[in-house]
Amino acid sequence: MQGPNPLLPHPIAAHPRVGFLKPLVDHPQIEIGEFTYYDDPDGPEHFAERCVGHLYPFVGDRLVIGRFCALARGLQFVMNGANHAMTGFSTFPFNIFGQGWEEGFDIDTIVSGLKGDTIVGNDVWIGEKAVIMPGVSIGDGAIVAAHAVVTGPVRPYEIVGGNPAKPIRRRFDDETVERLLAIAWWDWPLETIARNLNAIRGSDIDALENAA
């Protein structure tokens, strides 16, 4: 049992709307793990330009997505470049229009509001048209509901939804989550994953630990 090639852009021949993002996205500030896919009828090859906004080199933040994530169409990662200075009375970005308006601008008024990298763990499912705000961290195994607006950290194996997104429930009890994170099946060699798919997609934590 070999499984699909993680470097194949369109792994399902009959459904070109589904694409593995690792071979499709080439951007110095975006890192995506193997087998993470994006599903969009307009083409997964447009993920970076349509789903990742305000990712500017001079800001330097990164979008890091782990392995085996499922990303639904229309989701948006809002990066730090979308921020406006909030230290003064106006948030209008006078400086970007030049013609003298840039004089006296203090870049620290922008830098002070940066939230850092946006990190998505492994085996995360993000629903249609969800919005992930700058600097958010989403833990392994989490689920983000469709149309959710995620403004803060999401714990591993937590389900969140709403605007702003709030915890709905934890997928498993704390002990099981700790065991799953210790197993970290997504880091196994591909041949080991292929041999133990039933344990990975099952619900018997003992069987999964034995497979490890």
CORTATA-V974886 format. One record per residue. N is the residue number from 1. D_FIRST is the distance of its C-alpha to the first C-alpha in Angstrom with 2 decimals. Layout:
# CORTATA-V974886
n,d_first
N,D_FIRST
N,D_FIRST
This chain:
# CORTATA-V974886
n,d_first
1,0.00
2,3.79
3,5.95
4,9.57
5,11.94
6,14.34
7,17.18
8,17.00
9,20.15
10,19.41
11,15.72
12,16.78
13,18.73
14,20.94
15,21.88
16,23.22
17,24.83
18,21.64
19,21.01
20,19.32
21,22.54
22,21.84
23,22.18
24,24.86
25,27.27
26,29.39
27,32.15
28,33.59
29,34.04
30,30.66
31,27.54
32,24.28
33,21.01
34,17.53
35,16.03
36,19.50
37,20.49
38,23.85
39,24.63
40,27.93
41,29.26
42,31.42
43,28.50
44,26.39
45,27.68
46,30.97
47,29.73
48,31.79
49,34.98
50,34.92
51,33.45
52,34.75
53,38.53
54,41.17
55,39.01
56,41.71
57,41.69
58,45.07
59,43.80
60,40.81
61,38.61
62,34.82
63,32.11
64,29.09
65,26.02
66,23.07
67,19.32
68,17.62
69,21.02
70,21.87
71,25.17
72,27.18
73,29.64
74,33.07
75,32.53
76,34.91
77,34.90
78,38.60
79,39.10
80,42.21
81,43.86
82,44.76
83,47.15
84,50.92
85,53.51
86,54.83
87,57.47
88,60.32
89,61.89
90,59.86
91,56.13
92,56.81
93,55.33
94,58.62
95,57.57
96,54.79
97,57.42
98,59.52
99,63.04
100,64.42
101,62.43
102,60.15
103,63.13
104,63.11
105,59.55
106,57.98
107,54.22
108,54.06
109,54.67
110,51.17
111,49.47
112,50.77
113,48.74
114,45.33
115,42.57
116,40.09
117,36.42
118,34.31
119,31.23
120,28.30
121,25.91
122,22.19
123,20.67
124,24.01
125,24.73
126,27.88
127,29.50
128,31.34
129,34.43
130,34.28
131,36.41
132,35.66
133,38.88
134,39.42
135,38.37
136,36.39
137,33.69
138,30.97
139,29.12
140,25.46
141,24.30
142,27.48
143,28.13
144,30.90
145,32.42
146,33.26
147,36.56
148,36.79
149,38.73
150,37.46
151,40.32
152,39.43
153,36.66
154,34.00
155,32.88
156,29.27
157,27.96
158,31.19
159,31.72
160,34.57
161,36.43
162,39.80
163,42.15
164,42.35
165,39.08
166,39.66
167,37.43
168,36.68
169,34.92
170,32.45
171,29.10
172,29.29
173,32.11
174,32.92
175,31.65
176,28.18
177,28.12
178,29.14
179,26.38
180,23.73
181,25.19
182,25.20
183,21.52
184,20.68
185,16.95
186,16.83
187,17.84
188,15.07
189,12.99
190,9.91
191,7.74
192,10.03
193,9.78
194,6.10
195,7.17
196,10.31
197,10.20
198,12.72
199,15.01
200,14.94
201,15.81
202,18.04
203,21.60
204,21.89
205,22.68
206,23.04
207,19.52
208,18.29
209,20.69
210,19.57
211,15.95
212,17.54
